[in-house]
Amino acid sequence: MENLGYPNLEDDRMRELYEASLNGRVSTLNTLIQRDPRILSRVSLYPCTETRLHIASLLGHLEFCKVLLDKNPSLASEENSEGRCPLHLASAKGHTETVKALLLTNPETCLIRDKDDKLPLHYAAMRGRIGTIKELISVRPDSIREITENDDGSILHLCVRHNHLEALKLLVESVNGDNQFLSAKDKEDNTILHLAVKHRQIKIIKYLLSLSEMSTAMNNLNREGLTSLDMLGSSPRDSISLKIEHMLTEAGVQRFAQQPLPNSAPSNEPQQPLTSPNIVKENHDPNRWKRLEKFCTRYLINQGNWIDKKTREQLMVAATVIATMAFQSAINPPGGVWQADTKDGNNACTTYKLCEAGTAVVGYVWSPDFQKFIFFNSASFFASLCVLLILISGFPLDNKAIMWILAVLMIVAVTCMLLTYMWALALVSPNHIYYRIRGLGYVMVGAWSFLLGVVGLIQTTRIVFWVRSRRHRSSKNAPPSQNSPGRLIML
């Protein structure tokens, strides 16, 4: 193409402008603009992969960037040969003030994708630029949920893949406990917990397991059908792997993949044919049990660490309310109390010779029913106090035994509160509607008993599978026997 201008002069000015952008010399930039007011407009036509704003943004020359943006705001959306705008470069380098200036000029540059389908926020997360991340999500909060087309996963996957815990915490807090976003998967169906275990990032794993929102995604399977605990099978058995395994198992993560057995020693005994009926029978039942265990673990058993800080506060409030209700029921029983000592005007007082002031009226009239009322009310009061004692005593609530004890105590407390209510209702009901009230009580107690049976079954199954998994891990870590009679059949 024929050059219609003054090529030498143009090249000199552009070269001088280029050097000024490298060094951030604002005075040189102003001088060049005074000499040629259209020089910035011709920057996009100059055969260079990056504009001068790209260079200044990359190097963090804030004042130089402000002058360029003031003279030619369209430079903020210019893309280089990689499809990156200046905001991509400033975000990657963590130049927070430069990012502010670019966003103030054109906030829509937050959503520009480069050739790798990444936003400026993705580069800030990959580099762990906390200040830059705050600025970007304050302008476009929805950019957090943007997923790349190459299926590298969410922005949380980038934080874990590049081991930036603080950036991960900031982004998790920004999505306000979005369970679906926290359980998002990459192209290999790995969750962020899978990735953290794969890269053996103990701090990130500990943080993820502390999130109550992760409890539903702890046992998700990747494309290979592995949980995060299964992925440890390919890692060397060192202290880091053992620590990660302990953290995962304590959090309730299950092992779904069948682990290969160690190679047995060579034997001179002839092996049984694989088509033997005994082998088929021995393999059939374990597989069926494995499928049942997988189903129960995935859909019924696993809870993870359901007692987080928020749940602990809720349990304390619930236990306090139940204890208060039980206390009030004891000092203000149904039917009230005698206001003064009396002997006359009542058959009950005649029977007991004296009805003392301050004692329950129904205690003299219907003594057996009142005793049952007091029994259930006291049991509810005592169970709720036990819950409060455990919560304030400093026990580790992520322990399985403590969680089960709390669950049982709360079940006892609310069950006895229901029975207390039913007996109180019967004590204050007139005779002509007593049997209707009793029918209502049967329905309520029957429905409650059914729910208790379901909960008890699930809790019992959870305990059985937990004990079985602990024994399985113990037997797996034990040294293999030299002459194991069942090894041939299992193989």
C-alpha positions in Angstrom: 0.0 0.0 0.0 1.2 3.5 -0.8 2.0 5.7 2.1 0.3 9.1 1.6 1.7 10.8 4.6 5.2 11.4 5.9 6.4 8.0 6.9 9.6 9.0 8.6 7.9 11.7 10.7 5.0 9.4 11.5 7.3 6.6 12.5 9.3 8.9 14.7 6.2 10.2 16.5 4.8 6.7 17.0 8.1 5.5 18.2 8.3 8.4 20.6 4.8 7.7 21.8 5.7 4.1 22.3 8.7 4.9 24.4 6.6 7.4 26.4 4.1 4.7 27.2 6.8 2.3 28.3 8.2 4.9 30.7 4.9 6.5 31.7 6.1 10.0 30.7 3.0 12.1 30.7 4.8 15.3 29.7 6.0 13.6 26.5 2.5 12.4 25.8 1.1 15.9 26.2 3.7 17.4 23.9 3.0 14.8 21.2 -0.7 15.6 21.4 -0.1 19.3 21.2 2.0 18.8 18.1 -0.5 16.4 16.5 -4.0 16.3 18.1 -5.0 13.3 16.0 -2.1 11.1 16.9 -4.2 9.0 19.4 -6.9 8.5 16.8 -4.4 7.0 14.4 -3.0 4.6 16.9 -5.5 1.9 16.0 -4.4 2.2 12.3 -0.8 1.7 13.2 0.5 -1.8 12.5 1.1 -2.8 16.1 -0.4 -5.6 18.1 -1.1 -3.4 21.1 -2.1 0.1 21.6 -0.2 2.5 23.9 -3.0 2.1 26.5 -2.3 -1.7 26.5 1.3 -1.0 27.3 0.6 1.6 30.0 -2.0 -0.6 31.6 0.3 -3.5 31.7 3.0 -1.5 33.4 0.6 0.4 35.7 1.3 3.9 34.6 -1.8 5.4 36.0 -1.5 9.1 35.1 -0.4 8.1 31.5 -3.5 5.9 31.3 -5.8 8.7 32.5 -4.5 11.1 29.9 -5.0 8.5 27.1 -8.5 7.7 28.3 -9.4 11.4 28.6 -8.2 12.2 25.1 -9.5 9.0 23.4 -12.0 6.9 25.6 -12.5 4.3 22.8 -9.0 3.0 23.5 -10.4 1.2 26.6 -12.2 -1.3 24.4 -9.5 -1.8 21.8 -8.3 -5.4 21.6 -4.8 -6.7 20.8 -4.0 -9.7 18.7 -4.9 -12.0 21.6 -8.3 -10.4 21.9 -7.4 -8.7 25.2 -8.4 -5.2 26.1 -6.3 -3.0 28.5 -8.4 -4.1 31.4 -7.3 -7.7 30.9 -3.7 -6.7 31.3 -4.2 -4.4 34.2 -6.3 -7.0 36.0 -3.7 -9.7 35.5 -0.9 -7.5 36.9 -3.1 -6.3 39.8 -2.9 -2.5 39.1 -6.0 -1.7 41.1 -6.0 2.1 40.5 -5.5 1.6 36.7 -8.4 -0.9 36.8 -10.6 1.8 38.5 -9.8 4.3 35.8 -10.5 1.8 33.0 -13.8 0.8 34.6 -14.8 4.4 35.1 -14.3 5.0 31.4 -16.1 1.9 30.1 -17.6 -0.6 32.6 -18.6 -3.0 29.8 -15.0 -4.0 29.2 -15.6 -6.3 32.2 -17.4 -8.6 29.9 -14.9 -8.7 27.0 -13.6 -12.2 26.3 -10.2 -12.8 24.8 -9.2 -15.7 22.5 -9.1 -18.1 25.4 -12.7 -17.0 26.4 -11.5 -15.4 29.6 -12.7 -12.2 31.2 -10.5 -9.7 33.0 -11.9 -11.2 36.3 -10.6 -14.6 35.3 -7.1 -13.3 35.0 -7.4 -11.4 38.4 -8.5 -14.7 40.0 -5.7 -16.7 38.4 -3.2 -14.3 39.8 -4.9 -13.8 43.2 -5.3 -10.0 42.8 -7.7 -9.4 45.7 -8.1 -5.6 45.2 -8.7 -6.0 41.5 -11.3 -8.7 42.1 -13.2 -6.4 44.4 -13.3 -3.6 41.9 -14.4 -5.8 39.0 -17.2 -7.5 40.9 -18.4 -4.2 42.4 -19.0 -3.0 38.8 -20.3 -6.2 37.3 -21.3 -8.7 40.1 -22.8 -11.1 37.5 -19.4 -11.6 35.9 -18.5 -14.1 38.7 -20.9 -16.7 37.3 -19.6 -16.4 33.7 -18.3 -19.8 32.6 -15.6 -20.2 29.9 -16.6 -22.0 26.7 -13.6 -24.3 26.9 -15.1 -25.9 30.0 -12.3 -25.0 32.4 -14.9 -24.6 35.0 -16.1 -21.6 37.0 -13.9 -18.8 38.4 -13.7 -20.9 41.6 -11.9 -23.6 39.6 -9.3 -21.1 38.5 -8.7 -20.0 42.1 -8.2 -23.6 43.2 -6.1 -24.5 40.1 -3.7 -21.7 40.8 -3.8 -22.1 44.6 -5.2 -18.7 45.6 -7.1 -19.2 48.9 -7.9 -15.6 49.7 -9.3 -15.0 46.3 -11.4 -18.1 46.6 -12.8 -16.9 50.0 -13.7 -13.5 48.5 -15.5 -15.0 45.6 -17.4 -17.6 47.7 -18.6 -14.8 50.0 -19.7 -12.8 47.0 -22.0 -15.6 45.7 -23.9 -15.7 49.0 -23.9 -19.4 49.5 -25.1 -20.4 46.0 -24.9 -24.2 46.3 -25.3 -24.8 42.6 -22.4 -22.5 41.7 -20.2 -24.0 44.4 -20.9 -27.5 43.0 -20.2 -26.5 39.4 -17.9 -28.9 37.4 -15.2 -28.5 34.8 -14.8 -30.4 31.5 -13.7 -33.5 33.5 -16.7 -33.1 35.9 -14.4 -32.2 38.7 -15.7 -30.0 41.5 -13.5 -27.5 43.2 -13.0 -30.1 46.0 -11.8 -32.6 43.4 -9.3 -30.1 42.1 -8.0 -29.2 45.6 -7.5 -32.9 46.5 -5.8 -33.5 43.1 -3.3 -30.7 43.7 -3.0 -31.6 47.5 -3.9 -28.1 48.7 -4.6 -28.7 52.4 -5.6 -25.2 53.3 -8.1 -24.9 50.5 -9.5 -28.4 51.3 -9.9 -27.4 55.0 -11.7 -24.2 53.9 -14.1 -26.0 51.5 -15.0 -28.6 54.1 -15.9 -25.9 56.5 -18.6 -24.5 54.2 -22.0 -25.8 55.0 -23.0 -25.2 51.3 -20.4 -27.9 50.3 -22.1 -30.7 52.2 -24.4 -31.5 49.3 -21.5 -31.6 46.8 -18.9 -33.5 48.9 -19.7 -36.9 47.3 -20.2 -35.7 43.7 -18.6 -38.0 41.1 -16.3 -36.8 38.3 -16.3 -38.3 34.8 -14.3 -41.3 36.0 -16.8 -42.0 38.7 -14.5 -40.9 41.5 -15.2 -38.8 44.6 -12.5 -36.5 46.0 -11.6 -39.3 48.4 -11.1 -41.8 45.6 -8.7 -39.4 43.9 -6.2 -40.0 46.7 -5.7 -43.5 45.4 -3.4 -42.2 42.7 -1.4 -40.0 45.1 1.7 -41.2 47.0 0.9 -42.4 50.5 2.8 -39.7 52.4 1.9 -37.6 55.4 0.0 -35.0 53.2 -2.2 -37.7 51.7 -2.9 -39.2 55.0 -3.9 -35.8 56.5 -6.1 -35.1 53.5 -7.8 -38.5 53.8 -8.4 -37.9 57.5 -10.0 -34.5 56.8 -12.2 -35.9 54.0 -13.4 -38.9 56.0 -14.2 -36.8 59.1 -16.2 -34.5 56.9 -18.3 -37.4 55.6 -16.8 -37.9 52.1 -17.3 -41.5 51.0 -15.1 -43.7 48.9 -17.2 -45.1 45.9 -14.6 -46.6 43.6 -13.5 -50.1 44.2 -9.8 -50.1 45.3 -7.6 -52.7 43.6 -6.3 -55.3 45.9 -2.5 -55.8 46.4 -0.9 -58.4 44.2 -0.9 -61.7 45.8 2.2 -63.9 46.1 2.6 -66.5 43.4 1.1 -69.8 44.3 1.6 -73.3 42.9 -2.1 -74.2 43.5 -4.2 -74.4 40.4 -6.6 -71.4 40.1 -10.3 -72.1 39.9 -11.9 -71.3 36.5 -13.6 -67.9 36.3 -16.8 -69.6 35.3 -17.0 -71.5 38.6 -20.4 -71.2 40.3 -18.7 -70.4 43.5 -16.9 -67.4 42.0 -20.1 -66.0 40.5 -21.9 -66.4 43.8 -19.1 -64.7 45.8 -18.9 -61.8 43.4 -22.7 -61.3 43.0 -23.5 -60.4 46.6 -20.7 -57.9 47.2 -21.6 -56.1 44.0 -25.2 -55.9 45.1 -24.2 -54.7 48.5 -21.9 -52.1 46.9 -24.7 -50.7 44.8 -27.0 -50.6 47.9 -24.2 -48.9 49.9 -23.6 -46.4 47.2 -27.3 -45.5 46.9 -27.8 -45.2 50.7 -24.6 -43.1 51.1 -25.4 -40.8 48.3 -29.1 -40.2 48.9 -29.8 -41.0 52.6 -26.6 -41.2 54.6 -24.2 -38.4 53.9 -24.7 -35.2 55.7 -21.2 -33.9 56.0 -20.5 -31.4 58.8 -24.0 -30.1 59.1 -23.3 -28.3 62.4 -21.6 -25.1 61.3 -21.5 -21.8 63.2 -24.9 -20.8 62.0 -26.5 -24.2 62.8 -24.8 -24.1 66.3 -26.5 -20.8 67.0 -29.8 -22.1 65.8 -29.6 -25.2 68.0 -28.7 -23.1 71.0 -31.8 -20.9 70.4 -34.1 -23.9 69.9 -32.8 -25.6 73.0 -33.2 -22.4 75.0 -36.8 -21.9 73.8 -37.7 -25.6 74.7 -36.1 -25.3 78.1 -38.0 -22.0 78.8 -41.3 -23.5 77.7 -40.8 -26.6 79.9 -39.8 -24.4 82.9 -42.9 -22.2 82.4 -45.1 -25.3 82.2 -43.8 -26.6 85.5 -44.4 -23.4 87.5 -47.7 -22.7 85.7 -49.3 -26.1 85.2 -52.6 -26.6 83.3 -55.5 -25.6 85.5 -53.5 -23.3 87.6 -52.6 -23.6 91.3 -54.5 -23.2 94.5 -54.5 -19.6 95.7 -55.0 -20.5 99.4 -55.0 -23.5 101.6 -58.4 -25.2 101.5 -60.2 -28.3 102.8 -63.7 -27.9 101.7 -65.7 -27.6 98.5 -63.8 -30.2 96.6 -63.7 -34.0 96.8 -60.0 -34.1 96.1 -59.3 -31.8 99.0 -61.5 -34.0 101.2 -59.5 -37.0 100.1 -56.1 -35.5 100.7 -57.4 -33.5 103.8 -55.7 -30.3 102.6 -55.0 -28.6 99.3 -52.0 -26.4 99.9 -51.7 -23.0 98.3 -49.3 -22.8 95.3 -49.8 -26.5 94.4 -51.3 -27.7 91.1 -55.1 -28.1 91.1 -55.0 -31.0 88.6 -52.4 -32.7 90.8 -55.2 -33.5 93.3 -58.0 -34.1 90.8 -56.2 -36.2 88.1 -53.0 -37.3 89.9 -51.9 -40.1 87.4 -52.3 -37.9 84.3 -50.6 -35.0 86.0 -47.6 -37.3 86.9 -47.3 -38.2 83.2 -47.4 -34.5 82.2 -44.6 -33.7 84.7 -42.5 -36.7 83.5 -42.6 -35.7 79.8 -42.1 -32.0 80.6 -39.1 -32.8 82.8 -37.6 -35.1 80.2 -37.9 -32.3 77.5 -36.4 -29.8 79.9 -33.5 -32.0 80.8 -32.7 -33.0 77.2 -32.7 -29.3 76.1 -30.3 -28.5 78.9 -28.0 -31.3 77.8 -27.9 -29.8 74.3 -27.0 -26.4 75.8 -24.3 -28.0 77.9 -22.7 -29.7 74.9 -22.8 -26.5 72.8 -21.2 -24.3 75.4 -18.6 -26.9 76.6 -16.3 -26.5 73.6 -16.6 -30.0 72.3 -15.6 -30.4 68.6 -19.0 -30.4 66.8 -17.6 -31.8 63.6 -17.1 -35.1 65.4 -19.6 -37.8 64.3 -20.3 -39.0 67.8 -21.1 -35.5 69.1 -23.3 -34.8 66.1 -25.3 -38.0 66.8 -25.6 -37.2 70.5 -26.9 -33.7 69.7 -29.4 -35.2 67.2 -30.7 -37.8 69.7 -31.0 -35.2 72.5 -33.0 -32.8 70.2 -35.3 -35.6 69.1 -35.9 -36.5 72.7 -36.6 -32.9 73.6 -39.1 -32.2 70.8 -40.8 -35.6 71.2 -41.3 -35.1 74.9 -42.5 -31.5 74.2 -45.2 -32.9 71.9 -46.3 -35.5 74.6 -46.3 -32.7 77.2 -48.6 -30.7 75.0 -51.0 -33.6 74.5 -51.2 -34.4 78.2 -51.7 -30.7 79.0 -54.4 -30.5 76.4 -56.2 -33.5 77.9 -56.0 -32.1 81.4 -57.7 -28.8 80.5 -60.3 -30.2 78.1 -63.9 -30.5 79.3 -65.4 -34.0 79.6 -67.8 -33.5 76.7 -65.0 -33.0 74.1 -62.3 -35.1 75.8 -62.7 -38.0 73.5 -62.4 -35.8 70.4 -59.2 -34.3 71.8 -57.9 -37.8 72.5 -58.6 -38.8 68.9 -56.6 -35.8 67.7 -53.8 -36.8 70.0 -53.7 -40.3 68.5 -53.4 -38.9 65.0 -50.6 -36.5 66.0 -48.7 -39.1 68.0 -49.1 -41.7 65.2 -47.8 -39.3 62.5 -44.9 -38.3 64.8 -44.1 -42.0 65.5 -43.9 -42.7 61.8 -41.5 -39.8 61.3 -39.4 -40.9 64.2 -39.2 -44.4 62.7 -38.0 -43.0 59.4 -35.4 -40.8 61.1 -34.3 -43.6 63.4 -33.9 -46.0 60.4 -31.7 -43.4 58.6 -29.6 -42.7 61.7 -29.1 -46.4 62.3 -28.2 -47.0 58.7 -25.7 -44.1 58.9 -24.1 -45.5 62.0 -23.8 -49.0 60.4 -22.2 -47.7 57.2 -19.9 -45.4 59.1 -18.7 -48.2 61.4 -18.3 -50.5 58.3 -16.3 -47.8 56.4 -14.0 -47.4 59.4 -13.4 -51.2 59.6 -12.9 -51.3 55.8 -10.2 -48.6 56.0 -8.5 -50.4 59.0 -8.5 -53.7 57.1 -7.2 -52.0 54.0 -4.3 -50.4 55.8 -3.4 -53.6 57.6 -0.5 -55.7 56.1 -1.9 -58.4 53.8 -1.7 -62.0 54.9 0.6 -64.4 53.1 -1.9 -67.2 52.9 -5.3 -65.7 52.5 -7.8 -68.3 51.5 -10.4 -65.8 50.1 -8.0 -63.9 47.9 -8.3 -66.1 44.9 -12.1 -65.9 45.0 -12.1 -62.1 45.3 -9.7 -61.8 42.3 
